[in-house]
Amino acid sequence: MSYQGMLKEDSLKDKVIIVTGGGTGLGKSMTKYFLELGAKVVITSRKEEVLQKTKDELEKLTGGSLHYVVGDVRNVDDVNVTIDSTISKFGRIDALLNNAAGNFISPTENLSTKAFDTVVDI
């Protein structure tokens, strides 16, 4: 994938950004761009294997500083662990990109109660 970035080089230098759902898809792509712009990024997701693979890949590609925390955005304790871990690692939080999603390819009126609750909770 090739793209022309909109922001100037180092425009996010030393900013600390949390990206939920940062291990794959759009979250991973945006994390890569943030790292290229100089940000320090914390990604979070429920799957540690995915997070570790993404961390290794993006640090190698960008030379940036990436940390991950395993957690579920629907669980307040996991959210607090992510916040605490980010502050412990980088000293602060400057931004949050809430990219986590539960995708159900279905009209809303056809979602089960459980599926609807999952979407809303995320």
CYANA upper distance limits for C-alpha pairs under 8 A (distance plus 0.5 A):
  7 LEU  CA     11 SER  CA      6.96
  7 LEU  CA     37 LEU  CA      8.28
  8 LYS  CA     37 LEU  CA      8.07
  9 GLU  CA     36 GLU  CA      8.29
  9 GLU  CA     37 LEU  CA      6.05
  9 GLU  CA     38 GLY  CA      8.27
 10 ASP  CA     36 GLU  CA      8.17
 10 ASP  CA     37 LEU  CA      5.12
 10 ASP  CA     38 GLY  CA      5.53
 11 SER  CA     37 LEU  CA      6.21
 11 SER  CA     38 GLY  CA      7.50
 12 LEU  CA     34 PHE  CA      7.44
 12 LEU  CA     37 LEU  CA      5.71
 12 LEU  CA     38 GLY  CA      5.65
 12 LEU  CA     39 ALA  CA      5.50
 13 LYS  CA     37 LEU  CA      6.82
 13 LYS  CA     38 GLY  CA      4.49
 13 LYS  CA     39 ALA  CA      5.59
 13 LYS  CA     40 LYS  CA      8.43
 14 ASP  CA     38 GLY  CA      6.54
 14 ASP  CA     39 ALA  CA      5.55
 14 ASP  CA     40 LYS  CA      6.52
 15 LYS  CA     38 GLY  CA      7.94
 15 LYS  CA     39 ALA  CA      5.30
 15 LYS  CA     40 LYS  CA      6.52
 15 LYS  CA     93 ILE  CA      8.24
 15 LYS  CA     94 ASP  CA      6.45
 15 LYS  CA     95 ALA  CA      8.38
 16 VAL  CA     39 ALA  CA      6.38
 16 VAL  CA     40 LYS  CA      5.35
 16 VAL  CA     41 VAL  CA      6.23
 16 VAL  CA     42 VAL  CA      8.17
 16 VAL  CA     90 PHE  CA      7.53
 16 VAL  CA     92 ARG  CA      7.24
 16 VAL  CA     93 ILE  CA      5.65
 16 VAL  CA     94 ASP  CA      5.61
 16 VAL  CA     95 ALA  CA      7.03
 17 ILE  CA     39 ALA  CA      7.42
 17 ILE  CA     40 LYS  CA      6.86
 17 ILE  CA     41 VAL  CA      5.37
 17 ILE  CA     42 VAL  CA      6.74
 17 ILE  CA     93 ILE  CA      6.72
 17 ILE  CA     94 ASP  CA      6.35
 17 ILE  CA     95 ALA  CA      5.22
 17 ILE  CA     96 LEU  CA      6.12
 17 ILE  CA     97 LEU  CA      7.82
 18 ILE  CA     41 VAL  CA      6.31
 18 ILE  CA     42 VAL  CA      5.19
 18 ILE  CA     43 ILE  CA      6.34
 18 ILE  CA     44 THR  CA      8.11
 18 ILE  CA     86 THR  CA      8.34
 18 ILE  CA     93 ILE  CA      7.92
 18 ILE  CA     95 ALA  CA      6.89
 18 ILE  CA     96 LEU  CA      5.31
 18 ILE  CA     97 LEU  CA      6.63
 19 VAL  CA     27 GLY  CA      7.08
 19 VAL  CA     31 THR  CA      7.52
 19 VAL  CA     41 VAL  CA      7.72
 19 VAL  CA     42 VAL  CA      6.69
 19 VAL  CA     43 ILE  CA      5.34
 19 VAL  CA     44 THR  CA      6.92
 19 VAL  CA     96 LEU  CA      6.55
 19 VAL  CA     97 LEU  CA      5.28
 19 VAL  CA     98 ASN  CA      6.57
 19 VAL  CA     99 ASN  CA      7.01
 20 THR  CA     27 GLY  CA      7.69
 20 THR  CA     43 ILE  CA      6.35
 20 THR  CA     44 THR  CA      5.42
 20 THR  CA     45 SER  CA      6.81
 20 THR  CA     73 VAL  CA      8.02
 20 THR  CA     96 LEU  CA      8.41
 20 THR  CA     97 LEU  CA      6.90
 20 THR  CA     98 ASN  CA      5.63
 20 THR  CA     99 ASN  CA      5.61
 20 THR  CA    100 ALA  CA      5.55
 21 GLY  CA     27 GLY  CA      6.19
 21 GLY  CA     28 LYS  CA      8.33
 21 GLY  CA     43 ILE  CA      7.44
 21 GLY  CA     44 THR  CA      6.31
 21 GLY  CA     45 SER  CA      5.61
 21 GLY  CA     98 ASN  CA      8.01
 21 GLY  CA     99 ASN  CA      5.82
 21 GLY  CA    100 ALA  CA      4.64
 21 GLY  CA    101 ALA  CA      7.62
 22 GLY  CA     26 LEU  CA      8.16
 22 GLY  CA     27 GLY  CA      4.64
 22 GLY  CA     28 LYS  CA      5.35
 22 GLY  CA     31 THR  CA      7.15
 22 GLY  CA     43 ILE  CA      5.29
 22 GLY  CA     44 THR  CA      6.37
 22 GLY  CA     45 SER  CA      7.19
 22 GLY  CA     51 LEU  CA      8.16
 22 GLY  CA     99 ASN  CA      7.66
 22 GLY  CA    100 ALA  CA      8.13
 23 GLY  CA     27 GLY  CA      6.99
 23 GLY  CA     28 LYS  CA      5.75
 23 GLY  CA     43 ILE  CA      7.19
 23 GLY  CA     44 THR  CA      7.67
 23 GLY  CA     45 SER  CA      7.14
 23 GLY  CA     50 VAL  CA      6.33
 23 GLY  CA     51 LEU  CA      5.56
 23 GLY  CA     54 THR  CA      6.18
 24 THR  CA     28 LYS  CA      5.29
 24 THR  CA     29 SER  CA      8.17
 24 THR  CA     50 VAL  CA      8.12
 24 THR  CA     54 THR  CA      8.09
 25 GLY  CA     29 SER  CA      6.86
 26 LEU  CA     30 MET  CA      6.54
 26 LEU  CA     99 ASN  CA      8.26
 27 GLY  CA     31 THR  CA      6.50
 27 GLY  CA     99 ASN  CA      6.49
 27 GLY  CA    100 ALA  CA      8.44
 28 LYS  CA     32 LYS  CA      6.71
 28 LYS  CA     54 THR  CA      7.89
 29 SER  CA     33 TYR  CA      6.95
 30 MET  CA     34 PHE  CA      6.65
 31 THR  CA     35 LEU  CA      6.68
 31 THR  CA     41 VAL  CA      7.39
 31 THR  CA     43 ILE  CA      8.32
 32 LYS  CA     36 GLU  CA      6.71
 32 LYS  CA     58 LEU  CA      6.72
 32 LYS  CA     62 THR  CA      7.78
 33 TYR  CA     37 LEU  CA      6.76
 34 PHE  CA     38 GLY  CA      7.01
 34 PHE  CA     39 ALA  CA      5.89
 34 PHE  CA     40 LYS  CA      8.24
 34 PHE  CA     41 VAL  CA      7.88
 35 LEU  CA     39 ALA  CA      5.48
 35 LEU  CA     40 LYS  CA      6.90
 35 LEU  CA     41 VAL  CA      7.39
 35 LEU  CA     62 THR  CA      6.91
 35 LEU  CA     63 GLY  CA      8.46
 35 LEU  CA     64 GLY  CA      5.78
 35 LEU  CA     65 SER  CA      7.69
 35 LEU  CA     66 LEU  CA      8.37
 36 GLU  CA     62 THR  CA      6.33
 36 GLU  CA     64 GLY  CA      7.55
 38 GLY  CA     64 GLY  CA      7.42
 39 ALA  CA     64 GLY  CA      8.01
 39 ALA  CA     65 SER  CA      8.14
 40 LYS  CA     64 GLY  CA      7.36
 40 LYS  CA     65 SER  CA      5.65
 40 LYS  CA     66 LEU  CA      6.53
 40 LYS  CA     90 PHE  CA      8.24
 41 VAL  CA     65 SER  CA      7.08
 41 VAL  CA     66 LEU  CA      5.49
 41 VAL  CA     67 HIS  CA      6.83
 42 VAL  CA     66 LEU  CA      6.33
 42 VAL  CA     67 HIS  CA      5.19
 42 VAL  CA     68 TYR  CA      5.67
 42 VAL  CA     69 VAL  CA      7.70
 42 VAL  CA     86 THR  CA      7.17
 43 ILE  CA     51 LEU  CA      7.78
 43 ILE  CA     66 LEU  CA      8.05
 43 ILE  CA     67 HIS  CA      6.95
 43 ILE  CA     68 TYR  CA      5.25
 43 ILE  CA     69 VAL  CA      6.94
 44 THR  CA     51 LEU  CA      7.77
 44 THR  CA     68 TYR  CA      6.15
 44 THR  CA     69 VAL  CA      5.46
 44 THR  CA     70 VAL  CA      6.07
 44 THR  CA     71 GLY  CA      6.66
 44 THR  CA     72 ASP  CA      8.41
 44 THR  CA     82 THR  CA      7.96
 45 SER  CA     51 LEU  CA      7.47
 45 SER  CA     69 VAL  CA      7.62
 45 SER  CA     70 VAL  CA      5.90
 45 SER  CA     71 GLY  CA      5.92
 45 SER  CA     72 ASP  CA      6.75
 45 SER  CA     73 VAL  CA      8.44
 45 SER  CA    100 ALA  CA      8.18
 46 ARG  CA     70 VAL  CA      5.85
 46 ARG  CA     71 GLY  CA      5.43
 46 ARG  CA     72 ASP  CA      5.99
 47 LYS  CA     51 LEU  CA      6.90
 47 LYS  CA     70 VAL  CA      7.04
 48 GLU  CA     52 GLN  CA      6.55
 48 GLU  CA     69 VAL  CA      8.43
 48 GLU  CA     70 VAL  CA      6.28
 49 GLU  CA     53 LYS  CA      6.72
 50 VAL  CA     54 THR  CA      6.64
 51 LEU  CA     55 LYS  CA      6.53
 51 LEU  CA     68 TYR  CA      6.88
 51 LEU  CA     69 VAL  CA      8.49
 51 LEU  CA     70 VAL  CA      8.24
 52 GLN  CA     56 ASP  CA      6.67
 52 GLN  CA     68 TYR  CA      7.98
 53 LYS  CA     57 GLU  CA      6.62
 54 THR  CA     58 LEU  CA      6.43
 55 LYS  CA     59 GLU  CA      6.44
 55 LYS  CA     66 LEU  CA      6.57
 55 LYS  CA     67 HIS  CA      7.50
 55 LYS  CA     68 TYR  CA      7.81
 56 ASP  CA     60 LYS  CA      6.69
 57 GLU  CA     61 LEU  CA      6.72
 58 LEU  CA     62 THR  CA      6.35
 58 LEU  CA     63 GLY  CA      8.10
 58 LEU  CA     64 GLY  CA      8.01
 58 LEU  CA     66 LEU  CA      8.31
 59 GLU  CA     63 GLY  CA      5.40
 59 GLU  CA     64 GLY  CA      5.75
 59 GLU  CA     65 SER  CA      7.02
 59 GLU  CA     66 LEU  CA      7.06
 60 LYS  CA     64 GLY  CA      8.46
 69 VAL  CA     81 VAL  CA      8.41
 69 VAL  CA     82 THR  CA      6.45
 69 VAL  CA     85 SER  CA      7.96
 70 VAL  CA     78 ASP  CA      8.38
 70 VAL  CA     82 THR  CA      8.49
 71 GLY  CA     75 ASN  CA      8.25
 71 GLY  CA     78 ASP  CA      5.53
 71 GLY  CA     79 VAL  CA      7.52
 71 GLY  CA     82 THR  CA      7.91
 72 ASP  CA     78 ASP  CA      6.44
 72 ASP  CA     79 VAL  CA      7.70
 73 VAL  CA     78 ASP  CA      7.23
 73 VAL  CA     79 VAL  CA      6.36
 73 VAL  CA    100 ALA  CA      7.94
 73 VAL  CA    122 ILE  CA      6.66
 74 ARG  CA     79 VAL  CA      8.45
 74 ARG  CA    121 ASP  CA      6.10
 74 ARG  CA    122 ILE  CA      6.04
 75 ASN  CA     79 VAL  CA      6.89
 76 VAL  CA     80 ASN  CA      6.68
 77 ASP  CA     81 VAL  CA      6.73
 78 ASP  CA     82 THR  CA      6.74
 79 VAL  CA     83 ILE  CA      6.82
 80 ASN  CA     84 ASP  CA      6.55
 81 VAL  CA     85 SER  CA      6.36
 82 THR  CA     86 THR  CA      6.54
 83 ILE  CA     87 ILE  CA      6.77
 83 ILE  CA     93 ILE  CA      8.44
 84 ASP  CA     88 SER  CA      6.52
 85 SER  CA     89 LYS  CA      6.52
 86 THR  CA     90 PHE  CA      6.33
 86 THR  CA     91 GLY  CA      7.59
 86 THR  CA     92 ARG  CA      7.39
 86 THR  CA     93 ILE  CA      7.49
 87 ILE  CA     91 GLY  CA      4.83
 87 ILE  CA     92 ARG  CA      5.20
 87 ILE  CA     93 ILE  CA      7.11
 88 SER  CA     92 ARG  CA      8.45
100 ALA  CA    122 ILE  CA      7.24
101 ALA  CA    119 VAL  CA      7.62
101 ALA  CA    122 ILE  CA      6.75
102 GLY  CA    118 THR  CA      7.22
102 GLY  CA    119 VAL  CA      5.97
102 GLY  CA    122 ILE  CA      7.51
103 ASN  CA    119 VAL  CA      7.98
104 PHE  CA    111 LEU  CA      8.32
104 PHE  CA    115 ALA  CA      8.05
106 SER  CA    110 ASN  CA      6.81
106 SER  CA    111 LEU  CA      7.08
107 PRO  CA    111 LEU  CA      7.37
108 THR  CA    116 PHE  CA      8.12
111 LEU  CA    115 ALA  CA      6.29
111 LEU  CA    116 PHE  CA      6.38
112 SER  CA    116 PHE  CA      6.65
113 THR  CA    117 ASP  CA      6.61
114 LYS  CA    118 THR  CA      6.68
115 ALA  CA    119 VAL  CA      6.87
116 PHE  CA    120 VAL  CA      6.75
117 ASP  CA    121 ASP  CA      6.40
118 THR  CA    122 ILE  CA      6.74
